[in-house]
Amino acid sequence: MNTDQTFRPDLDKLSSSKTTTAIFPSFRLASSLPITCAHEHASILLGYITHLVEQGDLEDDHKLLGAATYLSALAKTLLDDVELTELPAL
């Protein structure tokens, strides 16, 4: 954990973790948001991530690549939450 006040998730844990909700605890799907809308938002976010990766690679800009990594973790959190919401209650 970082000692400064800025929240920075440990992105190295993403590859070994099944869910990212623990890494981004406040980034959750609102109960009033329809699932189709959440999928659309995730799709748009993934499009932005793709653009950041392409630009970061072309320009050799590690800040763009870092932003893409961070945003991809947010997108994964959103999709994980959607998946949990779509699961039938047992």
PyMOL Python script that loads the backbone (N, CA, C, O; Angstrom):
from pymol import cmd

cmd.read_pdbstr("""\
ATOM      1  N   MET A   1       0.846  -1.181   0.000  1.00  0.00           N
ATOM      2  CA  MET A   1       0.000   0.000   0.000  1.00  0.00           C
ATOM      3  C   MET A   1       0.885   1.236   0.000  1.00  0.00           C
ATOM      4  O   MET A   1       1.922   1.271   0.662  1.00  0.00           O
ATOM      5  N   ASN A   2       0.472   2.234  -0.738  1.00  0.00           N
ATOM      6  CA  ASN A   2       1.229   3.468  -0.803  1.00  0.00           C
ATOM      7  C   ASN A   2       1.041   4.269   0.470  1.00  0.00           C
ATOM      8  O   ASN A   2       0.006   4.166   1.128  1.00  0.00           O
ATOM      9  N   THR A   3       2.040   5.067   0.819  1.00  0.00           N
ATOM     10  CA  THR A   3       1.960   5.873   2.028  1.00  0.00           C
ATOM     11  C   THR A   3       1.320   7.233   1.769  1.00  0.00           C
ATOM     12  O   THR A   3       0.879   7.887   2.713  1.00  0.00           O
ATOM     13  N   ASP A   4       1.258   7.679   0.501  1.00  0.00           N
ATOM     14  CA  ASP A   4       0.620   8.962   0.223  1.00  0.00           C
ATOM     15  C   ASP A   4      -0.898   8.791   0.222  1.00  0.00           C
ATOM     16  O   ASP A   4      -1.392   7.667   0.310  1.00  0.00           O
ATOM     17  N   GLN A   5      -1.634   9.883   0.124  1.00  0.00           N
ATOM     18  CA  GLN A   5      -3.085   9.864   0.211  1.00  0.00           C
ATOM     19  C   GLN A   5      -3.768   9.421  -1.085  1.00  0.00           C
ATOM     20  O   GLN A   5      -4.966   9.136  -1.070  1.00  0.00           O
ATOM     21  N   THR A   6      -3.052   9.355  -2.192  1.00  0.00           N
ATOM     22  CA  THR A   6      -3.635   8.982  -3.469  1.00  0.00           C
ATOM     23  C   THR A   6      -3.826   7.470  -3.528  1.00  0.00           C
ATOM     24  O   THR A   6      -2.903   6.706  -3.245  1.00  0.00           O
ATOM     25  N   PHE A   7      -5.024   7.049  -3.897  1.00  0.00           N
ATOM     26  CA  PHE A   7      -5.294   5.620  -4.014  1.00  0.00           C
ATOM     27  C   PHE A   7      -4.718   5.113  -5.323  1.00  0.00           C
ATOM     28  O   PHE A   7      -5.098   5.570  -6.401  1.00  0.00           O
ATOM     29  N   ARG A   8      -3.811   4.179  -5.220  1.00  0.00           N
ATOM     30  CA  ARG A   8      -3.231   3.544  -6.403  1.00  0.00           C
ATOM     31  C   ARG A   8      -3.307   2.040  -6.189  1.00  0.00           C
ATOM     32  O   ARG A   8      -2.621   1.499  -5.322  1.00  0.00           O
ATOM     33  N   PRO A   9      -4.131   1.367  -6.969  1.00  0.00           N
ATOM     34  CA  PRO A   9      -4.253  -0.075  -6.778  1.00  0.00           C
ATOM     35  C   PRO A   9      -2.993  -0.807  -7.200  1.00  0.00           C
ATOM     36  O   PRO A   9      -2.221  -0.320  -8.026  1.00  0.00           O
ATOM     37  N   ASP A  10      -2.798  -1.971  -6.627  1.00  0.00           N
ATOM     38  CA  ASP A  10      -1.673  -2.813  -7.004  1.00  0.00           C
ATOM     39  C   ASP A  10      -2.079  -3.586  -8.250  1.00  0.00           C
ATOM     40  O   ASP A  10      -2.710  -4.639  -8.156  1.00  0.00           O
ATOM     41  N   LEU A  11      -1.716  -3.061  -9.416  1.00  0.00           N
ATOM     42  CA  LEU A  11      -2.143  -3.653 -10.674  1.00  0.00           C
ATOM     43  C   LEU A  11      -1.494  -4.997 -10.941  1.00  0.00           C
ATOM     44  O   LEU A  11      -1.980  -5.758 -11.778  1.00  0.00           O
ATOM     45  N   ASP A  12      -0.391  -5.309 -10.239  1.00  0.00           N
ATOM     46  CA  ASP A  12       0.236  -6.622 -10.401  1.00  0.00           C
ATOM     47  C   ASP A  12      -0.665  -7.734  -9.878  1.00  0.00           C
ATOM     48  O   ASP A  12      -0.570  -8.876 -10.329  1.00  0.00           O
ATOM     49  N   LYS A  13      -1.530  -7.411  -8.939  1.00  0.00           N
ATOM     50  CA  LYS A  13      -2.426  -8.413  -8.373  1.00  0.00           C
ATOM     51  C   LYS A  13      -3.544  -8.791  -9.337  1.00  0.00           C
ATOM     52  O   LYS A  13      -4.188  -9.826  -9.164  1.00  0.00           O
ATOM     53  N   LEU A  14      -3.778  -7.965 -10.343  1.00  0.00           N
ATOM     54  CA  LEU A  14      -4.890  -8.217 -11.257  1.00  0.00           C
ATOM     55  C   LEU A  14      -4.750  -9.529 -11.994  1.00  0.00           C
ATOM     56  O   LEU A  14      -5.744 -10.218 -12.224  1.00  0.00           O
ATOM     57  N   SER A  15      -3.537  -9.889 -12.369  1.00  0.00           N
ATOM     58  CA  SER A  15      -3.351 -11.103 -13.139  1.00  0.00           C
ATOM     59  C   SER A  15      -3.632 -12.350 -12.318  1.00  0.00           C
ATOM     60  O   SER A  15      -3.997 -13.385 -12.876  1.00  0.00           O
ATOM     61  N   SER A  16      -3.470 -12.273 -11.008  1.00  0.00           N
ATOM     62  CA  SER A  16      -3.677 -13.456 -10.177  1.00  0.00           C
ATOM     63  C   SER A  16      -5.028 -13.442  -9.471  1.00  0.00           C
ATOM     64  O   SER A  16      -5.401 -14.429  -8.838  1.00  0.00           O
ATOM     65  N   SER A  17      -5.760 -12.348  -9.570  1.00  0.00           N
ATOM     66  CA  SER A  17      -7.024 -12.233  -8.849  1.00  0.00           C
ATOM     67  C   SER A  17      -8.201 -12.569  -9.755  1.00  0.00           C
ATOM     68  O   SER A  17      -8.213 -12.199 -10.928  1.00  0.00           O
ATOM     69  N   LYS A  18      -9.189 -13.269  -9.209  1.00  0.00           N
ATOM     70  CA  LYS A  18     -10.385 -13.603  -9.982  1.00  0.00           C
ATOM     71  C   LYS A  18     -11.307 -12.402 -10.091  1.00  0.00           C
ATOM     72  O   LYS A  18     -12.001 -12.244 -11.095  1.00  0.00           O
ATOM     73  N   THR A  19     -11.325 -11.579  -9.101  1.00  0.00           N
ATOM     74  CA  THR A  19     -12.174 -10.401  -9.125  1.00  0.00           C
ATOM     75  C   THR A  19     -11.364  -9.179  -8.719  1.00  0.00           C
ATOM     76  O   THR A  19     -10.446  -9.263  -7.903  1.00  0.00           O
ATOM     77  N   THR A  20     -11.719  -8.056  -9.296  1.00  0.00           N
ATOM     78  CA  THR A  20     -10.998  -6.825  -8.985  1.00  0.00           C
ATOM     79  C   THR A  20     -11.794  -5.935  -8.045  1.00  0.00           C
ATOM     80  O   THR A  20     -11.377  -4.811  -7.763  1.00  0.00           O
ATOM     81  N   THR A  21     -12.925  -6.412  -7.558  1.00  0.00           N
ATOM     82  CA  THR A  21     -13.736  -5.606  -6.656  1.00  0.00           C
ATOM     83  C   THR A  21     -12.960  -5.225  -5.405  1.00  0.00           C
ATOM     84  O   THR A  21     -13.156  -4.137  -4.863  1.00  0.00           O
ATOM     85  N   ALA A  22     -12.087  -6.101  -4.942  1.00  0.00           N
ATOM     86  CA  ALA A  22     -11.281  -5.795  -3.762  1.00  0.00           C
ATOM     87  C   ALA A  22     -10.253  -4.720  -4.058  1.00  0.00           C
ATOM     88  O   ALA A  22      -9.847  -3.988  -3.156  1.00  0.00           O
ATOM     89  N   ILE A  23      -9.822  -4.613  -5.313  1.00  0.00           N
ATOM     90  CA  ILE A  23      -8.822  -3.617  -5.683  1.00  0.00           C
ATOM     91  C   ILE A  23      -9.472  -2.256  -5.885  1.00  0.00           C
ATOM     92  O   ILE A  23      -8.880  -1.232  -5.542  1.00  0.00           O
ATOM     93  N   PHE A  24     -10.681  -2.231  -6.437  1.00  0.00           N
ATOM     94  CA  PHE A  24     -11.445  -0.997  -6.631  1.00  0.00           C
ATOM     95  C   PHE A  24     -12.756  -1.125  -5.855  1.00  0.00           C
ATOM     96  O   PHE A  24     -13.810  -1.290  -6.469  1.00  0.00           O
ATOM     97  N   PRO A  25     -12.719  -1.052  -4.519  1.00  0.00           N
ATOM     98  CA  PRO A  25     -13.924  -1.323  -3.735  1.00  0.00           C
ATOM     99  C   PRO A  25     -15.060  -0.334  -3.960  1.00  0.00           C
ATOM    100  O   PRO A  25     -16.222  -0.698  -3.779  1.00  0.00           O
ATOM    101  N   SER A  26     -14.769   0.886  -4.342  1.00  0.00           N
ATOM    102  CA  SER A  26     -15.838   1.870  -4.514  1.00  0.00           C
ATOM    103  C   SER A  26     -16.361   1.925  -5.947  1.00  0.00           C
ATOM    104  O   SER A  26     -17.286   2.682  -6.239  1.00  0.00           O
ATOM    105  N   PHE A  27     -15.788   1.144  -6.825  1.00  0.00           N
ATOM    106  CA  PHE A  27     -16.208   1.130  -8.225  1.00  0.00           C
ATOM    107  C   PHE A  27     -17.160  -0.036  -8.407  1.00  0.00           C
ATOM    108  O   PHE A  27     -16.738  -1.157  -8.688  1.00  0.00           O
ATOM    109  N   ARG A  28     -18.455   0.236  -8.243  1.00  0.00           N
ATOM    110  CA  ARG A  28     -19.470  -0.808  -8.293  1.00  0.00           C
ATOM    111  C   ARG A  28     -20.581  -0.423  -9.261  1.00  0.00           C
ATOM    112  O   ARG A  28     -20.784   0.753  -9.564  1.00  0.00           O
ATOM    113  N   LEU A  29     -21.277  -1.414  -9.727  1.00  0.00           N
ATOM    114  CA  LEU A  29     -22.415  -1.226 -10.605  1.00  0.00           C
ATOM    115  C   LEU A  29     -23.584  -0.704  -9.790  1.00  0.00           C
ATOM    116  O   LEU A  29     -23.950  -1.297  -8.776  1.00  0.00           O
ATOM    117  N   ALA A  30     -24.176   0.411 -10.231  1.00  0.00           N
ATOM    118  CA  ALA A  30     -25.338   0.957  -9.532  1.00  0.00           C
ATOM    119  C   ALA A  30     -26.538   0.051  -9.791  1.00  0.00           C
ATOM    120  O   ALA A  30     -26.748  -0.411 -10.912  1.00  0.00           O
ATOM    121  N   SER A  31     -27.314  -0.195  -8.752  1.00  0.00           N
ATOM    122  CA  SER A  31     -28.455  -1.102  -8.885  1.00  0.00           C
ATOM    123  C   SER A  31     -29.503  -0.559  -9.852  1.00  0.00           C
ATOM    124  O   SER A  31     -30.276  -1.333 -10.416  1.00  0.00           O
ATOM    125  N   SER A  32     -29.543   0.745 -10.052  1.00  0.00           N
ATOM    126  CA  SER A  32     -30.535   1.341 -10.958  1.00  0.00           C
ATOM    127  C   SER A  32     -30.086   1.308 -12.420  1.00  0.00           C
ATOM    128  O   SER A  32     -30.867   1.651 -13.308  1.00  0.00           O
ATOM    129  N   LEU A  33     -28.844   0.902 -12.683  1.00  0.00           N
ATOM    130  CA  LEU A  33     -28.319   0.876 -14.046  1.00  0.00           C
ATOM    131  C   LEU A  33     -28.664  -0.453 -14.712  1.00  0.00           C
ATOM    132  O   LEU A  33     -28.304  -1.512 -14.197  1.00  0.00           O
ATOM    133  N   PRO A  34     -29.363  -0.411 -15.857  1.00  0.00           N
ATOM    134  CA  PRO A  34     -29.678  -1.660 -16.548  1.00  0.00           C
ATOM    135  C   PRO A  34     -28.395  -2.370 -17.004  1.00  0.00           C
ATOM    136  O   PRO A  34     -27.396  -1.726 -17.325  1.00  0.00           O
ATOM    137  N   ILE A  35     -28.443  -3.693 -17.026  1.00  0.00           N
ATOM    138  CA  ILE A  35     -27.276  -4.494 -17.406  1.00  0.00           C
ATOM    139  C   ILE A  35     -26.818  -4.143 -18.817  1.00  0.00           C
ATOM    140  O   ILE A  35     -25.616  -4.063 -19.068  1.00  0.00           O
ATOM    141  N   THR A  36     -27.747  -3.932 -19.738  1.00  0.00           N
ATOM    142  CA  THR A  36     -27.357  -3.595 -21.118  1.00  0.00           C
ATOM    143  C   THR A  36     -26.602  -2.271 -21.163  1.00  0.00           C
ATOM    144  O   THR A  36     -25.677  -2.108 -21.958  1.00  0.00           O
ATOM    145  N   CYS A  37     -26.989  -1.343 -20.326  1.00  0.00           N
ATOM    146  CA  CYS A  37     -26.297  -0.055 -20.250  1.00  0.00           C
ATOM    147  C   CYS A  37     -24.892  -0.243 -19.688  1.00  0.00           C
ATOM    148  O   CYS A  37     -23.947   0.391 -20.158  1.00  0.00           O
ATOM    149  N   ALA A  38     -24.749  -1.098 -18.695  1.00  0.00           N
ATOM    150  CA  ALA A  38     -23.429  -1.377 -18.114  1.00  0.00           C
ATOM    151  C   ALA A  38     -22.514  -2.024 -19.147  1.00  0.00           C
ATOM    152  O   ALA A  38     -21.329  -1.697 -19.221  1.00  0.00           O
ATOM    153  N   HIS A  39     -23.058  -2.937 -19.943  1.00  0.00           N
ATOM    154  CA  HIS A  39     -22.271  -3.559 -21.017  1.00  0.00           C
ATOM    155  C   HIS A  39     -21.837  -2.512 -22.038  1.00  0.00           C
ATOM    156  O   HIS A  39     -20.707  -2.540 -22.523  1.00  0.00           O
ATOM    157  N   GLU A  40     -22.737  -1.596 -22.357  1.00  0.00           N
ATOM    158  CA  GLU A  40     -22.411  -0.534 -23.319  1.00  0.00           C
ATOM    159  C   GLU A  40     -21.304   0.364 -22.784  1.00  0.00           C
ATOM    160  O   GLU A  40     -20.384   0.717 -23.521  1.00  0.00           O
ATOM    161  N   HIS A  41     -21.384   0.735 -21.521  1.00  0.00           N
ATOM    162  CA  HIS A  41     -20.346   1.576 -20.916  1.00  0.00           C
ATOM    163  C   HIS A  41     -19.002   0.855 -20.896  1.00  0.00           C
ATOM    164  O   HIS A  41     -17.965   1.460 -21.166  1.00  0.00           O
ATOM    165  N   ALA A  42     -19.022  -0.431 -20.578  1.00  0.00           N
ATOM    166  CA  ALA A  42     -17.784  -1.209 -20.573  1.00  0.00           C
ATOM    167  C   ALA A  42     -17.194  -1.297 -21.979  1.00  0.00           C
ATOM    168  O   ALA A  42     -15.977  -1.219 -22.151  1.00  0.00           O
ATOM    169  N   SER A  43     -18.049  -1.459 -22.975  1.00  0.00           N
ATOM    170  CA  SER A  43     -17.589  -1.524 -24.365  1.00  0.00           C
ATOM    171  C   SER A  43     -16.933  -0.211 -24.791  1.00  0.00           C
ATOM    172  O   SER A  43     -15.887  -0.214 -25.440  1.00  0.00           O
ATOM    173  N   ILE A  44     -17.548   0.895 -24.427  1.00  0.00           N
ATOM    174  CA  ILE A  44     -16.983   2.215 -24.751  1.00  0.00           C
ATOM    175  C   ILE A  44     -15.638   2.380 -24.041  1.00  0.00           C
ATOM    176  O   ILE A  44     -14.669   2.843 -24.644  1.00  0.00           O
ATOM    177  N   LEU A  45     -15.579   2.007 -22.777  1.00  0.00           N
ATOM    178  CA  LEU A  45     -14.342   2.098 -22.005  1.00  0.00           C
ATOM    179  C   LEU A  45     -13.244   1.252 -22.649  1.00  0.00           C
ATOM    180  O   LEU A  45     -12.096   1.689 -22.738  1.00  0.00           O
ATOM    181  N   LEU A  46     -13.587   0.051 -23.095  1.00  0.00           N
ATOM    182  CA  LEU A  46     -12.600  -0.816 -23.753  1.00  0.00           C
ATOM    183  C   LEU A  46     -12.114  -0.214 -25.069  1.00  0.00           C
ATOM    184  O   LEU A  46     -10.956  -0.397 -25.443  1.00  0.00           O
ATOM    185  N   GLY A  47     -12.990   0.501 -25.771  1.00  0.00           N
ATOM    186  CA  GLY A  47     -12.573   1.202 -26.983  1.00  0.00           C
ATOM    187  C   GLY A  47     -11.551   2.286 -26.675  1.00  0.00           C
ATOM    188  O   GLY A  47     -10.568   2.441 -27.400  1.00  0.00           O
ATOM    189  N   TYR A  48     -11.779   3.033 -25.606  1.00  0.00           N
ATOM    190  CA  TYR A  48     -10.810   4.051 -25.189  1.00  0.00           C
ATOM    191  C   TYR A  48      -9.481   3.425 -24.778  1.00  0.00           C
ATOM    192  O   TYR A  48      -8.409   3.952 -25.073  1.00  0.00           O
ATOM    193  N   ILE A  49      -9.576   2.302 -24.098  1.00  0.00           N
ATOM    194  CA  ILE A  49      -8.366   1.603 -23.667  1.00  0.00           C
ATOM    195  C   ILE A  49      -7.551   1.167 -24.878  1.00  0.00           C
ATOM    196  O   ILE A  49      -6.331   1.325 -24.902  1.00  0.00           O
ATOM    197  N   THR A  50      -8.230   0.618 -25.879  1.00  0.00           N
ATOM    198  CA  THR A  50      -7.550   0.205 -27.111  1.00  0.00           C
ATOM    199  C   THR A  50      -6.833   1.385 -27.747  1.00  0.00           C
ATOM    200  O   THR A  50      -5.691   1.258 -28.189  1.00  0.00           O
ATOM    201  N   HIS A  51      -7.498   2.527 -27.793  1.00  0.00           N
ATOM    202  CA  HIS A  51      -6.882   3.727 -28.372  1.00  0.00           C
ATOM    203  C   HIS A  51      -5.653   4.153 -27.572  1.00  0.00           C
ATOM    204  O   HIS A  51      -4.622   4.494 -28.152  1.00  0.00           O
ATOM    205  N   LEU A  52      -5.758   4.133 -26.243  1.00  0.00           N
ATOM    206  CA  LEU A  52      -4.615   4.508 -25.401  1.00  0.00           C
ATOM    207  C   LEU A  52      -3.434   3.572 -25.624  1.00  0.00           C
ATOM    208  O   LEU A  52      -2.287   4.013 -25.683  1.00  0.00           O
ATOM    209  N   VAL A  53      -3.718   2.279 -25.746  1.00  0.00           N
ATOM    210  CA  VAL A  53      -2.637   1.307 -25.972  1.00  0.00           C
ATOM    211  C   VAL A  53      -1.977   1.558 -27.322  1.00  0.00           C
ATOM    212  O   VAL A  53      -0.751   1.554 -27.424  1.00  0.00           O
ATOM    213  N   GLU A  54      -2.786   1.776 -28.357  1.00  0.00           N
ATOM    214  CA  GLU A  54      -2.231   2.028 -29.690  1.00  0.00           C
ATOM    215  C   GLU A  54      -1.384   3.296 -29.710  1.00  0.00           C
ATOM    216  O   GLU A  54      -0.277   3.297 -30.247  1.00  0.00           O
ATOM    217  N   GLN A  55      -1.904   4.373 -29.126  1.00  0.00           N
ATOM    218  CA  GLN A  55      -1.169   5.638 -29.101  1.00  0.00           C
ATOM    219  C   GLN A  55       0.081   5.535 -28.229  1.00  0.00           C
ATOM    220  O   GLN A  55       1.144   6.043 -28.587  1.00  0.00           O
ATOM    221  N   GLY A  56      -0.058   4.880 -27.097  1.00  0.00           N
ATOM    222  CA  GLY A  56       1.089   4.718 -26.212  1.00  0.00           C
ATOM    223  C   GLY A  56       2.194   3.907 -26.854  1.00  0.00           C
ATOM    224  O   GLY A  56       3.377   4.178 -26.649  1.00  0.00           O
ATOM    225  N   ASP A  57       1.807   2.913 -27.630  1.00  0.00           N
ATOM    226  CA  ASP A  57       2.783   2.089 -28.334  1.00  0.00           C
ATOM    227  C   ASP A  57       3.454   2.877 -29.461  1.00  0.00           C
ATOM    228  O   ASP A  57       4.672   2.819 -29.630  1.00  0.00           O
ATOM    229  N   LEU A  58       2.648   3.613 -30.230  1.00  0.00           N
ATOM    230  CA  LEU A  58       3.204   4.404 -31.330  1.00  0.00           C
ATOM    231  C   LEU A  58       4.162   5.485 -30.840  1.00  0.00           C
ATOM    232  O   LEU A  58       5.215   5.719 -31.433  1.00  0.00           O
ATOM    233  N   GLU A  59       3.774   6.138 -29.747  1.00  0.00           N
ATOM    234  CA  GLU A  59       4.551   7.262 -29.233  1.00  0.00           C
ATOM    235  C   GLU A  59       5.555   6.846 -28.160  1.00  0.00           C
ATOM    236  O   GLU A  59       6.299   7.685 -27.653  1.00  0.00           O
ATOM    237  N   ASP A  60       5.585   5.573 -27.814  1.00  0.00           N
ATOM    238  CA  ASP A  60       6.421   5.064 -26.728  1.00  0.00           C
ATOM    239  C   ASP A  60       6.187   5.881 -25.455  1.00  0.00           C
ATOM    240  O   ASP A  60       7.124   6.285 -24.766  1.00  0.00           O
ATOM    241  N   ASP A  61       4.893   6.110 -25.169  1.00  0.00           N
ATOM    242  CA  ASP A  61       4.485   6.935 -24.032  1.00  0.00           C
ATOM    243  C   ASP A  61       3.997   6.018 -22.903  1.00  0.00           C
ATOM    244  O   ASP A  61       2.909   5.446 -22.969  1.00  0.00           O
ATOM    245  N   HIS A  62       4.822   5.900 -21.884  1.00  0.00           N
ATOM    246  CA  HIS A  62       4.495   4.999 -20.786  1.00  0.00           C
ATOM    247  C   HIS A  62       3.346   5.511 -19.931  1.00  0.00           C
ATOM    248  O   HIS A  62       2.692   4.721 -19.250  1.00  0.00           O
ATOM    249  N   LYS A  63       3.085   6.816 -19.950  1.00  0.00           N
ATOM    250  CA  LYS A  63       1.936   7.344 -19.213  1.00  0.00           C
ATOM    251  C   LYS A  63       0.635   6.883 -19.855  1.00  0.00           C
ATOM    252  O   LYS A  63      -0.310   6.531 -19.149  1.00  0.00           O
ATOM    253  N   LEU A  64       0.574   6.879 -21.177  1.00  0.00           N
ATOM    254  CA  LEU A  64      -0.618   6.385 -21.856  1.00  0.00           C
ATOM    255  C   LEU A  64      -0.819   4.896 -21.600  1.00  0.00           C
ATOM    256  O   LEU A  64      -1.941   4.439 -21.384  1.00  0.00           O
ATOM    257  N   LEU A  65       0.272   4.151 -21.627  1.00  0.00           N
ATOM    258  CA  LEU A  65       0.177   2.717 -21.372  1.00  0.00           C
ATOM    259  C   LEU A  65      -0.217   2.439 -19.923  1.00  0.00           C
ATOM    260  O   LEU A  65      -0.970   1.505 -19.648  1.00  0.00           O
ATOM    261  N   GLY A  66       0.289   3.244 -19.009  1.00  0.00           N
ATOM    262  CA  GLY A  66      -0.101   3.109 -17.606  1.00  0.00           C
ATOM    263  C   GLY A  66      -1.570   3.432 -17.399  1.00  0.00           C
ATOM    264  O   GLY A  66      -2.264   2.756 -16.639  1.00  0.00           O
ATOM    265  N   ALA A  67      -2.045   4.478 -18.084  1.00  0.00           N
ATOM    266  CA  ALA A  67      -3.464   4.829 -17.998  1.00  0.00           C
ATOM    267  C   ALA A  67      -4.322   3.706 -18.564  1.00  0.00           C
ATOM    268  O   ALA A  67      -5.383   3.399 -18.020  1.00  0.00           O
ATOM    269  N   ALA A  68      -3.874   3.099 -19.643  1.00  0.00           N
ATOM    270  CA  ALA A  68      -4.614   1.981 -20.236  1.00  0.00           C
ATOM    271  C   ALA A  68      -4.680   0.802 -19.271  1.00  0.00           C
ATOM    272  O   ALA A  68      -5.718   0.147 -19.168  1.00  0.00           O
ATOM    273  N   THR A  69      -3.600   0.527 -18.572  1.00  0.00           N
ATOM    274  CA  THR A  69      -3.581  -0.560 -17.595  1.00  0.00           C
ATOM    275  C   THR A  69      -4.569  -0.282 -16.466  1.00  0.00           C
ATOM    276  O   THR A  69      -5.329  -1.161 -16.060  1.00  0.00           O
ATOM    277  N   TYR A  70      -4.548   0.940 -15.971  1.00  0.00           N
ATOM    278  CA  TYR A  70      -5.442   1.336 -14.888  1.00  0.00           C
ATOM    279  C   TYR A  70      -6.899   1.242 -15.335  1.00  0.00           C
ATOM    280  O   TYR A  70      -7.735   0.687 -14.621  1.00  0.00           O
ATOM    281  N   LEU A  71      -7.204   1.785 -16.519  1.00  0.00           N
ATOM    282  CA  LEU A  71      -8.574   1.757 -17.017  1.00  0.00           C
ATOM    283  C   LEU A  71      -9.035   0.341 -17.352  1.00  0.00           C
ATOM    284  O   LEU A  71     -10.214   0.023 -17.201  1.00  0.00           O
ATOM    285  N   SER A  72      -8.125  -0.504 -17.801  1.00  0.00           N
ATOM    286  CA  SER A  72      -8.521  -1.883 -18.077  1.00  0.00           C
ATOM    287  C   SER A  72      -8.896  -2.604 -16.787  1.00  0.00           C
ATOM    288  O   SER A  72      -9.769  -3.471 -16.790  1.00  0.00           O
ATOM    289  N   ALA A  73      -8.242  -2.250 -15.694  1.00  0.00           N
ATOM    290  CA  ALA A  73      -8.620  -2.817 -14.392  1.00  0.00           C
ATOM    291  C   ALA A  73     -10.012  -2.337 -13.992  1.00  0.00           C
ATOM    292  O   ALA A  73     -10.797  -3.108 -13.442  1.00  0.00           O
ATOM    293  N   LEU A  74     -10.322  -1.074 -14.263  1.00  0.00           N
ATOM    294  CA  LEU A  74     -11.665  -0.566 -13.981  1.00  0.00           C
ATOM    295  C   LEU A  74     -12.705  -1.265 -14.846  1.00  0.00           C
ATOM    296  O   LEU A  74     -13.781  -1.614 -14.360  1.00  0.00           O
ATOM    297  N   ALA A  75     -12.396  -1.470 -16.120  1.00  0.00           N
ATOM    298  CA  ALA A  75     -13.320  -2.168 -17.013  1.00  0.00           C
ATOM    299  C   ALA A  75     -13.547  -3.595 -16.538  1.00  0.00           C
ATOM    300  O   ALA A  75     -14.672  -4.092 -16.571  1.00  0.00           O
ATOM    301  N   LYS A  76     -12.480  -4.257 -16.094  1.00  0.00           N
ATOM    302  CA  LYS A  76     -12.615  -5.621 -15.591  1.00  0.00           C
ATOM    303  C   LYS A  76     -13.487  -5.638 -14.336  1.00  0.00           C
ATOM    304  O   LYS A  76     -14.297  -6.548 -14.162  1.00  0.00           O
ATOM    305  N   THR A  77     -13.333  -4.661 -13.477  1.00  0.00           N
ATOM    306  CA  THR A  77     -14.157  -4.569 -12.278  1.00  0.00           C
ATOM    307  C   THR A  77     -15.623  -4.410 -12.651  1.00  0.00           C
ATOM    308  O   THR A  77     -16.495  -5.060 -12.075  1.00  0.00           O
ATOM    309  N   LEU A  78     -15.884  -3.544 -13.614  1.00  0.00           N
ATOM    310  CA  LEU A  78     -17.257  -3.323 -14.068  1.00  0.00           C
ATOM    311  C   LEU A  78     -17.847  -4.606 -14.635  1.00  0.00           C
ATOM    312  O   LEU A  78     -18.974  -4.971 -14.299  1.00  0.00           O
ATOM    313  N   LEU A  79     -17.098  -5.294 -15.492  1.00  0.00           N
ATOM    314  CA  LEU A  79     -17.598  -6.528 -16.092  1.00  0.00           C
ATOM    315  C   LEU A  79     -17.745  -7.648 -15.063  1.00  0.00           C
ATOM    316  O   LEU A  79     -18.667  -8.457 -15.166  1.00  0.00           O
ATOM    317  N   ASP A  80     -16.853  -7.710 -14.073  1.00  0.00           N
ATOM    318  CA  ASP A  80     -16.992  -8.687 -12.993  1.00  0.00           C
ATOM    319  C   ASP A  80     -18.278  -8.439 -12.212  1.00  0.00           C
ATOM    320  O   ASP A  80     -18.994  -9.377 -11.860  1.00  0.00           O
ATOM    321  N   ASP A  81     -18.560  -7.164 -11.945  1.00  0.00           N
ATOM    322  CA  ASP A  81     -19.767  -6.809 -11.205  1.00  0.00           C
ATOM    323  C   ASP A  81     -21.013  -7.135 -12.023  1.00  0.00           C
ATOM    324  O   ASP A  81     -22.005  -7.613 -11.473  1.00  0.00           O
ATOM    325  N   VAL A  82     -20.970  -6.883 -13.324  1.00  0.00           N
ATOM    326  CA  VAL A  82     -22.094  -7.230 -14.199  1.00  0.00           C
ATOM    327  C   VAL A  82     -22.323  -8.738 -14.168  1.00  0.00           C
ATOM    328  O   VAL A  82     -23.459  -9.203 -14.076  1.00  0.00           O
ATOM    329  N   GLU A  83     -21.235  -9.489 -14.244  1.00  0.00           N
ATOM    330  CA  GLU A  83     -21.340 -10.952 -14.225  1.00  0.00           C
ATOM    331  C   GLU A  83     -21.972 -11.435 -12.919  1.00  0.00           C
ATOM    332  O   GLU A  83     -22.828 -12.320 -12.932  1.00  0.00           O
ATOM    333  N   LEU A  84     -21.554 -10.862 -11.805  1.00  0.00           N
ATOM    334  CA  LEU A  84     -22.130 -11.251 -10.517  1.00  0.00           C
ATOM    335  C   LEU A  84     -23.602 -10.880 -10.433  1.00  0.00           C
ATOM    336  O   LEU A  84     -24.390 -11.606  -9.828  1.00  0.00           O
ATOM    337  N   THR A  85     -23.979  -9.758 -11.033  1.00  0.00           N
ATOM    338  CA  THR A  85     -25.370  -9.305 -11.030  1.00  0.00           C
ATOM    339  C   THR A  85     -26.227 -10.216 -11.888  1.00  0.00           C
ATOM    340  O   THR A  85     -27.389 -10.466 -11.570  1.00  0.00           O
ATOM    341  N   GLU A  86     -25.649 -10.716 -12.988  1.00  0.00           N
ATOM    342  CA  GLU A  86     -26.411 -11.561 -13.903  1.00  0.00           C
ATOM    343  C   GLU A  86     -26.581 -12.982 -13.395  1.00  0.00           C
ATOM    344  O   GLU A  86     -27.470 -13.693 -13.864  1.00  0.00           O
ATOM    345  N   LEU A  87     -25.755 -13.418 -12.448  1.00  0.00           N
ATOM    346  CA  LEU A  87     -25.856 -14.780 -11.931  1.00  0.00           C
ATOM    347  C   LEU A  87     -27.185 -14.967 -11.204  1.00  0.00           C
ATOM    348  O   LEU A  87     -27.599 -14.104 -10.430  1.00  0.00           O
ATOM    349  N   PRO A  88     -27.847 -16.080 -11.449  1.00  0.00           N
ATOM    350  CA  PRO A  88     -29.106 -16.311 -10.732  1.00  0.00           C
ATOM    351  C   PRO A  88     -28.830 -16.561  -9.250  1.00  0.00           C
ATOM    352  O   PRO A  88     -27.824 -17.165  -8.879  1.00  0.00           O
ATOM    353  N   ALA A  89     -29.734 -16.089  -8.433  1.00  0.00           N
ATOM    354  CA  ALA A  89     -29.606 -16.286  -6.979  1.00  0.00           C
ATOM    355  C   ALA A  89     -29.794 -17.769  -6.669  1.00  0.00           C
ATOM    356  O   ALA A  89     -30.747 -18.390  -7.139  1.00  0.00           O
ATOM    357  N   LEU A  90     -28.898 -18.323  -5.892  1.00  0.00           N
ATOM    358  CA  LEU A  90     -28.990 -19.740  -5.532  1.00  0.00           C
ATOM    359  C   LEU A  90     -29.539 -19.906  -4.140  1.00  0.00           C
ATOM    360  O   LEU A  90     -29.687 -21.032  -3.665  1.00  0.00           O
TER     361      LEU A  90
END
""", "prot")
cmd.dss("prot")
cmd.show_as("cartoon", "prot")
cmd.util.cbc("prot")
cmd.orient("prot")
